[in-house]
């Protein structure tokens, strides 16, 4: 399975107040065996370390 890292905008929510916000973070794209279709994407460890909501809170995971 081919993988590729790419900066992508993701919709996130903060842990403290659940504010919605959008941030550009690194994502790992996992492709189907034919190499054309994206099966799923994951967030690498550390991709959210420097991301903060406008209120200063840390984000929940991208799928939370």
HTML snippet that shows the backbone in 3Dmol.js (N, CA, C, O; Angstrom):
<script src="https://3Dmol.org/build/3Dmol-min.js"></script>
<div id="view" style="width:600px;height:400px;position:relative"></div>
<script>
const pdb = `
ATOM      1  N   UNK A   1       0.845  -1.169   0.000  1.00  0.00           N
ATOM      2  CA  UNK A   1       0.000   0.000   0.000  1.00  0.00           C
ATOM      3  C   UNK A   1       0.900   1.245   0.000  1.00  0.00           C
ATOM      4  O   UNK A   1       1.783   1.391   0.845  1.00  0.00           O
ATOM      5  N   UNK A   2       0.657   2.119  -0.950  1.00  0.00           N
ATOM      6  CA  UNK A   2       1.434   3.346  -1.053  1.00  0.00           C
ATOM      7  C   UNK A   2       0.891   4.385  -0.071  1.00  0.00           C
ATOM      8  O   UNK A   2      -0.322   4.529   0.077  1.00  0.00           O
ATOM      9  N   UNK A   3       1.794   5.110   0.600  1.00  0.00           N
ATOM     10  CA  UNK A   3       1.403   6.210   1.479  1.00  0.00           C
ATOM     11  C   UNK A   3       2.127   7.474   1.045  1.00  0.00           C
ATOM     12  O   UNK A   3       3.186   7.422   0.420  1.00  0.00           O
ATOM     13  N   UNK A   4       1.538   8.600   1.387  1.00  0.00           N
ATOM     14  CA  UNK A   4       2.100   9.881   1.006  1.00  0.00           C
ATOM     15  C   UNK A   4       1.722  10.909   2.072  1.00  0.00           C
ATOM     16  O   UNK A   4       0.562  10.963   2.481  1.00  0.00           O
ATOM     17  N   UNK A   5       2.675  11.725   2.533  1.00  0.00           N
ATOM     18  CA  UNK A   5       2.398  12.781   3.501  1.00  0.00           C
ATOM     19  C   UNK A   5       2.060  14.063   2.761  1.00  0.00           C
ATOM     20  O   UNK A   5       2.704  14.418   1.774  1.00  0.00           O
ATOM     21  N   UNK A   6       1.027  14.760   3.260  1.00  0.00           N
ATOM     22  CA  UNK A   6       0.582  15.979   2.594  1.00  0.00           C
ATOM     23  C   UNK A   6      -0.010  16.937   3.621  1.00  0.00           C
ATOM     24  O   UNK A   6      -0.706  16.511   4.543  1.00  0.00           O
ATOM     25  N   UNK A   7       0.267  18.236   3.461  1.00  0.00           N
ATOM     26  CA  UNK A   7      -0.366  19.249   4.296  1.00  0.00           C
ATOM     27  C   UNK A   7      -1.793  19.444   3.803  1.00  0.00           C
ATOM     28  O   UNK A   7      -2.019  19.713   2.623  1.00  0.00           O
ATOM     29  N   UNK A   8      -2.760  19.305   4.719  1.00  0.00           N
ATOM     30  CA  UNK A   8      -4.166  19.430   4.352  1.00  0.00           C
ATOM     31  C   UNK A   8      -4.900  20.226   5.420  1.00  0.00           C
ATOM     32  O   UNK A   8      -4.537  20.185   6.596  1.00  0.00           O
ATOM     33  N   UNK A   9      -5.930  20.949   5.006  1.00  0.00           N
ATOM     34  CA  UNK A   9      -6.781  21.628   5.967  1.00  0.00           C
ATOM     35  C   UNK A   9      -7.731  20.617   6.583  1.00  0.00           C
ATOM     36  O   UNK A   9      -8.329  19.803   5.880  1.00  0.00           O
ATOM     37  N   UNK A  10      -7.867  20.675   7.912  1.00  0.00           N
ATOM     38  CA  UNK A  10      -8.771  19.774   8.633  1.00  0.00           C
ATOM     39  C   UNK A  10      -9.660  20.585   9.555  1.00  0.00           C
ATOM     40  O   UNK A  10      -9.216  21.574  10.140  1.00  0.00           O
ATOM     41  N   UNK A  11     -10.892  20.181   9.686  1.00  0.00           N
ATOM     42  CA  UNK A  11     -11.802  20.779  10.652  1.00  0.00           C
ATOM     43  C   UNK A  11     -11.537  20.140  12.002  1.00  0.00           C
ATOM     44  O   UNK A  11     -11.589  18.918  12.141  1.00  0.00           O
ATOM     45  N   UNK A  12     -11.251  20.974  13.002  1.00  0.00           N
ATOM     46  CA  UNK A  12     -10.927  20.506  14.340  1.00  0.00           C
ATOM     47  C   UNK A  12     -11.867  21.160  15.348  1.00  0.00           C
ATOM     48  O   UNK A  12     -12.604  22.089  15.019  1.00  0.00           O
ATOM     49  N   UNK A  13     -11.828  20.660  16.576  1.00  0.00           N
ATOM     50  CA  UNK A  13     -12.557  21.260  17.697  1.00  0.00           C
ATOM     51  C   UNK A  13     -11.628  21.309  18.898  1.00  0.00           C
ATOM     52  O   UNK A  13     -10.823  20.402  19.110  1.00  0.00           O
ATOM     53  N   UNK A  14     -11.748  22.392  19.695  1.00  0.00           N
ATOM     54  CA  UNK A  14     -10.860  22.502  20.856  1.00  0.00           C
ATOM     55  C   UNK A  14     -11.385  21.655  22.011  1.00  0.00           C
ATOM     56  O   UNK A  14     -12.581  21.379  22.101  1.00  0.00           O
ATOM     57  N   UNK A  15     -10.477  21.251  22.888  1.00  0.00           N
ATOM     58  CA  UNK A  15     -10.820  20.392  24.015  1.00  0.00           C
ATOM     59  C   UNK A  15     -11.612  21.124  25.088  1.00  0.00           C
ATOM     60  O   UNK A  15     -12.500  20.547  25.716  1.00  0.00           O
ATOM     61  N   UNK A  16     -11.289  22.389  25.294  1.00  0.00           N
ATOM     62  CA  UNK A  16     -11.858  23.125  26.421  1.00  0.00           C
ATOM     63  C   UNK A  16     -13.311  23.539  26.187  1.00  0.00           C
ATOM     64  O   UNK A  16     -14.172  23.268  27.025  1.00  0.00           O
ATOM     65  N   UNK A  17     -13.596  24.197  25.052  1.00  0.00           N
ATOM     66  CA  UNK A  17     -14.937  24.732  24.811  1.00  0.00           C
ATOM     67  C   UNK A  17     -15.631  24.132  23.594  1.00  0.00           C
ATOM     68  O   UNK A  17     -16.768  24.492  23.290  1.00  0.00           O
ATOM     69  N   UNK A  18     -14.959  23.222  22.899  1.00  0.00           N
ATOM     70  CA  UNK A  18     -15.511  22.575  21.704  1.00  0.00           C
ATOM     71  C   UNK A  18     -15.711  23.553  20.555  1.00  0.00           C
ATOM     72  O   UNK A  18     -16.587  23.341  19.717  1.00  0.00           O
ATOM     73  N   UNK A  19     -14.909  24.635  20.497  1.00  0.00           N
ATOM     74  CA  UNK A  19     -14.981  25.581  19.382  1.00  0.00           C
ATOM     75  C   UNK A  19     -14.560  24.890  18.094  1.00  0.00           C
ATOM     76  O   UNK A  19     -13.576  24.151  18.102  1.00  0.00           O
ATOM     77  N   UNK A  20     -15.268  25.101  16.988  1.00  0.00           N
ATOM     78  CA  UNK A  20     -14.806  24.592  15.697  1.00  0.00           C
ATOM     79  C   UNK A  20     -13.774  25.544  15.101  1.00  0.00           C
ATOM     80  O   UNK A  20     -13.929  26.762  15.191  1.00  0.00           O
ATOM     81  N   UNK A  21     -12.731  25.002  14.497  1.00  0.00           N
ATOM     82  CA  UNK A  21     -11.750  25.795  13.776  1.00  0.00           C
ATOM     83  C   UNK A  21     -11.069  24.922  12.736  1.00  0.00           C
ATOM     84  O   UNK A  21     -11.105  23.694  12.820  1.00  0.00           O
ATOM     85  N   UNK A  22     -10.452  25.560  11.763  1.00  0.00           N
ATOM     86  CA  UNK A  22      -9.780  24.853  10.679  1.00  0.00           C
ATOM     87  C   UNK A  22      -8.294  25.151  10.748  1.00  0.00           C
ATOM     88  O   UNK A  22      -7.891  26.295  10.957  1.00  0.00           O
ATOM     89  N   UNK A  23      -7.486  24.122  10.571  1.00  0.00           N
ATOM     90  CA  UNK A  23      -6.028  24.276  10.634  1.00  0.00           C
ATOM     91  C   UNK A  23      -5.402  23.390   9.570  1.00  0.00           C
ATOM     92  O   UNK A  23      -5.934  22.330   9.241  1.00  0.00           O
ATOM     93  N   UNK A  24      -4.277  23.825   9.039  1.00  0.00           N
ATOM     94  CA  UNK A  24      -3.535  23.021   8.071  1.00  0.00           C
ATOM     95  C   UNK A  24      -2.543  22.152   8.829  1.00  0.00           C
ATOM     96  O   UNK A  24      -1.634  22.664   9.482  1.00  0.00           O
ATOM     97  N   UNK A  25      -2.719  20.837   8.743  1.00  0.00           N
ATOM     98  CA  UNK A  25      -1.852  19.892   9.460  1.00  0.00           C
ATOM     99  C   UNK A  25      -1.389  18.800   8.500  1.00  0.00           C
ATOM    100  O   UNK A  25      -1.990  18.589   7.447  1.00  0.00           O
ATOM    101  N   UNK A  26      -0.309  18.107   8.878  1.00  0.00           N
ATOM    102  CA  UNK A  26       0.197  16.991   8.077  1.00  0.00           C
ATOM    103  C   UNK A  26      -0.742  15.804   8.208  1.00  0.00           C
ATOM    104  O   UNK A  26      -1.188  15.467   9.305  1.00  0.00           O
ATOM    105  N   UNK A  27      -1.035  15.178   7.086  1.00  0.00           N
ATOM    106  CA  UNK A  27      -1.846  13.981   7.020  1.00  0.00           C
ATOM    107  C   UNK A  27      -1.106  12.940   6.193  1.00  0.00           C
ATOM    108  O   UNK A  27      -0.419  13.277   5.229  1.00  0.00           O
ATOM    109  N   UNK A  28      -1.246  11.680   6.570  1.00  0.00           N
ATOM    110  CA  UNK A  28      -0.701  10.581   5.784  1.00  0.00           C
ATOM    111  C   UNK A  28      -1.853   9.959   5.005  1.00  0.00           C
ATOM    112  O   UNK A  28      -2.812   9.451   5.585  1.00  0.00           O
ATOM    113  N   UNK A  29      -1.742  10.007   3.687  1.00  0.00           N
ATOM    114  CA  UNK A  29      -2.764   9.444   2.812  1.00  0.00           C
ATOM    115  C   UNK A  29      -2.381   8.009   2.468  1.00  0.00           C
ATOM    116  O   UNK A  29      -1.250   7.740   2.063  1.00  0.00           O
ATOM    117  N   UNK A  30      -3.326   7.098   2.631  1.00  0.00           N
ATOM    118  CA  UNK A  30      -3.112   5.675   2.346  1.00  0.00           C
ATOM    119  C   UNK A  30      -3.921   5.325   1.096  1.00  0.00           C
ATOM    120  O   UNK A  30      -5.149   5.423   1.091  1.00  0.00           O
ATOM    121  N   UNK A  31      -3.220   4.920   0.047  1.00  0.00           N
ATOM    122  CA  UNK A  31      -3.847   4.665  -1.248  1.00  0.00           C
ATOM    123  C   UNK A  31      -4.177   3.180  -1.434  1.00  0.00           C
ATOM    124  O   UNK A  31      -3.548   2.304  -0.842  1.00  0.00           O
ATOM    125  N   UNK A  32      -5.181   2.930  -2.274  1.00  0.00           N
ATOM    126  CA  UNK A  32      -5.550   1.574  -2.663  1.00  0.00           C
ATOM    127  C   UNK A  32      -4.415   0.975  -3.496  1.00  0.00           C
ATOM    128  O   UNK A  32      -3.560   1.712  -3.987  1.00  0.00           O
ATOM    129  N   UNK A  33      -4.395  -0.336  -3.658  1.00  0.00           N
ATOM    130  CA  UNK A  33      -3.332  -0.979  -4.435  1.00  0.00           C
ATOM    131  C   UNK A  33      -3.177  -0.439  -5.864  1.00  0.00           C
ATOM    132  O   UNK A  33      -2.084  -0.494  -6.427  1.00  0.00           O
ATOM    133  N   UNK A  34      -4.256   0.079  -6.450  1.00  0.00           N
ATOM    134  CA  UNK A  34      -4.129   0.634  -7.804  1.00  0.00           C
ATOM    135  C   UNK A  34      -3.420   1.992  -7.797  1.00  0.00           C
ATOM    136  O   UNK A  34      -3.032   2.495  -8.851  1.00  0.00           O
ATOM    137  N   UNK A  35      -3.252   2.587  -6.604  1.00  0.00           N
ATOM    138  CA  UNK A  35      -2.512   3.827  -6.463  1.00  0.00           C
ATOM    139  C   UNK A  35      -3.272   5.081  -6.830  1.00  0.00           C
ATOM    140  O   UNK A  35      -2.690   6.166  -6.851  1.00  0.00           O
ATOM    141  N   UNK A  36      -4.557   4.964  -7.120  1.00  0.00           N
ATOM    142  CA  UNK A  36      -5.343   6.126  -7.527  1.00  0.00           C
ATOM    143  C   UNK A  36      -6.280   6.581  -6.408  1.00  0.00           C
ATOM    144  O   UNK A  36      -6.331   7.767  -6.084  1.00  0.00           O
ATOM    145  N   UNK A  37      -7.010   5.653  -5.828  1.00  0.00           N
ATOM    146  CA  UNK A  37      -8.019   5.975  -4.827  1.00  0.00           C
ATOM    147  C   UNK A  37      -7.416   6.058  -3.421  1.00  0.00           C
ATOM    148  O   UNK A  37      -6.623   5.201  -3.031  1.00  0.00           O
ATOM    149  N   UNK A  38      -7.795   7.088  -2.668  1.00  0.00           N
ATOM    150  CA  UNK A  38      -7.368   7.218  -1.263  1.00  0.00           C
ATOM    151  C   UNK A  38      -8.328   6.397  -0.413  1.00  0.00           C
ATOM    152  O   UNK A  38      -9.533   6.647  -0.414  1.00  0.00           O
ATOM    153  N   UNK A  39      -7.794   5.416   0.313  1.00  0.00           N
ATOM    154  CA  UNK A  39      -8.629   4.589   1.172  1.00  0.00           C
ATOM    155  C   UNK A  39      -8.959   5.303   2.477  1.00  0.00           C
ATOM    156  O   UNK A  39     -10.115   5.328   2.899  1.00  0.00           O
ATOM    157  N   UNK A  40      -7.948   5.883   3.113  1.00  0.00           N
ATOM    158  CA  UNK A  40      -8.147   6.615   4.354  1.00  0.00           C
ATOM    159  C   UNK A  40      -6.949   7.507   4.602  1.00  0.00           C
ATOM    160  O   UNK A  40      -5.923   7.385   3.933  1.00  0.00           O
ATOM    161  N   UNK A  41      -7.082   8.407   5.569  1.00  0.00           N
ATOM    162  CA  UNK A  41      -5.977   9.273   5.955  1.00  0.00           C
ATOM    163  C   UNK A  41      -5.835   9.257   7.462  1.00  0.00           C
ATOM    164  O   UNK A  41      -6.818   9.136   8.193  1.00  0.00           O
ATOM    165  N   UNK A  42      -4.602   9.380   7.916  1.00  0.00           N
ATOM    166  CA  UNK A  42      -4.308   9.371   9.337  1.00  0.00           C
ATOM    167  C   UNK A  42      -3.490  10.612   9.684  1.00  0.00           C
ATOM    168  O   UNK A  42      -2.876  11.232   8.815  1.00  0.00           O
ATOM    169  N   UNK A  43      -3.494  10.959  10.965  1.00  0.00           N
ATOM    170  CA  UNK A  43      -2.720  12.094  11.454  1.00  0.00           C
ATOM    171  C   UNK A  43      -1.478  11.547  12.143  1.00  0.00           C
ATOM    172  O   UNK A  43      -1.598  10.840  13.143  1.00  0.00           O
ATOM    173  N   UNK A  44      -0.298  11.852  11.641  1.00  0.00           N
ATOM    174  CA  UNK A  44       0.927  11.355  12.259  1.00  0.00           C
ATOM    175  C   UNK A  44       1.108  11.914  13.667  1.00  0.00           C
ATOM    176  O   UNK A  44       0.638  13.008  13.979  1.00  0.00           O
ATOM    177  N   UNK A  45       1.787  11.156  14.498  1.00  0.00           N
ATOM    178  CA  UNK A  45       2.075  11.589  15.860  1.00  0.00           C
ATOM    179  C   UNK A  45       2.880  12.889  15.803  1.00  0.00           C
ATOM    180  O   UNK A  45       3.847  12.993  15.049  1.00  0.00           O
ATOM    181  N   UNK A  46       2.482  13.861  16.590  1.00  0.00           N
ATOM    182  CA  UNK A  46       3.173  15.139  16.644  1.00  0.00           C
ATOM    183  C   UNK A  46       2.628  16.193  15.702  1.00  0.00           C
ATOM    184  O   UNK A  46       3.056  17.346  15.760  1.00  0.00           O
ATOM    185  N   UNK A  47       1.684  15.826  14.826  1.00  0.00           N
ATOM    186  CA  UNK A  47       1.152  16.790  13.856  1.00  0.00           C
ATOM    187  C   UNK A  47       0.326  17.888  14.521  1.00  0.00           C
ATOM    188  O   UNK A  47       0.182  18.978  13.969  1.00  0.00           O
ATOM    189  N   UNK A  48      -0.215  17.603  15.702  1.00  0.00           N
ATOM    190  CA  UNK A  48      -1.052  18.575  16.394  1.00  0.00           C
ATOM    191  C   UNK A  48      -0.335  19.273  17.554  1.00  0.00           C
ATOM    192  O   UNK A  48      -0.968  20.012  18.309  1.00  0.00           O
ATOM    193  N   UNK A  49       0.966  19.053  17.706  1.00  0.00           N
ATOM    194  CA  UNK A  49       1.707  19.595  18.848  1.00  0.00           C
ATOM    195  C   UNK A  49       1.693  21.120  18.920  1.00  0.00           C
ATOM    196  O   UNK A  49       1.590  21.672  20.016  1.00  0.00           O
ATOM    197  N   UNK A  50       1.792  21.807  17.801  1.00  0.00           N
ATOM    198  CA  UNK A  50       1.867  23.266  17.793  1.00  0.00           C
ATOM    199  C   UNK A  50       0.558  23.926  17.391  1.00  0.00           C
ATOM    200  O   UNK A  50       0.538  25.119  17.089  1.00  0.00           O
ATOM    201  N   UNK A  51      -0.532  23.173  17.382  1.00  0.00           N
ATOM    202  CA  UNK A  51      -1.828  23.697  16.953  1.00  0.00           C
ATOM    203  C   UNK A  51      -2.630  24.103  18.185  1.00  0.00           C
ATOM    204  O   UNK A  51      -2.723  23.354  19.158  1.00  0.00           O
ATOM    205  N   UNK A  52      -3.212  25.310  18.126  1.00  0.00           N
ATOM    206  CA  UNK A  52      -4.043  25.807  19.217  1.00  0.00           C
ATOM    207  C   UNK A  52      -5.293  26.460  18.628  1.00  0.00           C
ATOM    208  O   UNK A  52      -5.253  27.030  17.537  1.00  0.00           O
ATOM    209  N   UNK A  53      -6.389  26.370  19.355  1.00  0.00           N
ATOM    210  CA  UNK A  53      -7.611  27.087  19.014  1.00  0.00           C
ATOM    211  C   UNK A  53      -7.378  28.566  19.294  1.00  0.00           C
ATOM    212  O   UNK A  53      -6.409  28.916  19.968  1.00  0.00           O
ATOM    213  N   UNK A  54      -8.240  29.436  18.793  1.00  0.00           N
ATOM    214  CA  UNK A  54      -8.078  30.861  19.044  1.00  0.00           C
ATOM    215  C   UNK A  54      -8.230  31.192  20.521  1.00  0.00           C
ATOM    216  O   UNK A  54      -7.776  32.252  20.952  1.00  0.00           O
ATOM    217  N   UNK A  55      -8.862  30.310  21.324  1.00  0.00           N
ATOM    218  CA  UNK A  55      -8.985  30.527  22.765  1.00  0.00           C
ATOM    219  C   UNK A  55      -7.759  30.033  23.512  1.00  0.00           C
ATOM    220  O   UNK A  55      -7.640  30.257  24.717  1.00  0.00           O
ATOM    221  N   UNK A  56      -6.831  29.354  22.806  1.00  0.00           N
ATOM    222  CA  UNK A  56      -5.598  28.862  23.407  1.00  0.00           C
ATOM    223  C   UNK A  56      -5.628  27.390  23.785  1.00  0.00           C
ATOM    224  O   UNK A  56      -4.612  26.848  24.222  1.00  0.00           O
ATOM    225  N   UNK A  57      -6.760  26.738  23.628  1.00  0.00           N
ATOM    226  CA  UNK A  57      -6.915  25.332  23.995  1.00  0.00           C
ATOM    227  C   UNK A  57      -6.319  24.410  22.938  1.00  0.00           C
ATOM    228  O   UNK A  57      -6.248  24.766  21.762  1.00  0.00           O
ATOM    229  N   UNK A  58      -5.901  23.246  23.356  1.00  0.00           N
ATOM    230  CA  UNK A  58      -5.424  22.207  22.441  1.00  0.00           C
ATOM    231  C   UNK A  58      -6.596  21.624  21.665  1.00  0.00           C
ATOM    232  O   UNK A  58      -7.724  21.629  22.156  1.00  0.00           O
ATOM    233  N   UNK A  59      -6.345  21.119  20.458  1.00  0.00           N
ATOM    234  CA  UNK A  59      -7.432  20.498  19.688  1.00  0.00           C
ATOM    235  C   UNK A  59      -7.673  19.058  20.115  1.00  0.00           C
ATOM    236  O   UNK A  59      -6.790  18.383  20.645  1.00  0.00           O
ATOM    237  N   UNK A  60      -8.899  18.613  19.865  1.00  0.00           N
ATOM    238  CA  UNK A  60      -9.196  17.190  19.964  1.00  0.00           C
ATOM    239  C   UNK A  60      -8.596  16.559  18.723  1.00  0.00           C
ATOM    240  O   UNK A  60      -8.132  17.273  17.833  1.00  0.00           O
ATOM    241  N   UNK A  61      -8.594  15.250  18.644  1.00  0.00           N
ATOM    242  CA  UNK A  61      -8.111  14.588  17.435  1.00  0.00           C
ATOM    243  C   UNK A  61      -8.975  14.967  16.244  1.00  0.00           C
ATOM    244  O   UNK A  61     -10.127  15.354  16.436  1.00  0.00           O
ATOM    245  N   UNK A  62      -8.462  14.869  15.016  1.00  0.00           N
ATOM    246  CA  UNK A  62      -9.207  15.290  13.833  1.00  0.00           C
ATOM    247  C   UNK A  62     -10.511  14.546  13.623  1.00  0.00           C
ATOM    248  O   UNK A  62     -11.413  15.063  12.964  1.00  0.00           O
ATOM    249  N   UNK A  63     -10.630  13.357  14.164  1.00  0.00           N
ATOM    250  CA  UNK A  63     -11.861  12.580  13.963  1.00  0.00           C
ATOM    251  C   UNK A  63     -12.760  12.601  15.179  1.00  0.00           C
ATOM    252  O   UNK A  63     -13.782  11.915  15.202  1.00  0.00           O
ATOM    253  N   UNK A  64     -12.399  13.376  16.191  1.00  0.00           N
ATOM    254  CA  UNK A  64     -13.203  13.406  17.428  1.00  0.00           C
ATOM    255  C   UNK A  64     -14.396  14.300  17.288  1.00  0.00           C
ATOM    256  O   UNK A  64     -15.175  14.440  18.230  1.00  0.00           O
TER     257      UNK A  64
END
`;
const viewer = $3Dmol.createViewer("view");
viewer.addModel(pdb, "pdb");
viewer.setStyle({}, {cartoon: {color: "spectrum"}});
viewer.zoomTo();
viewer.render();
</script>
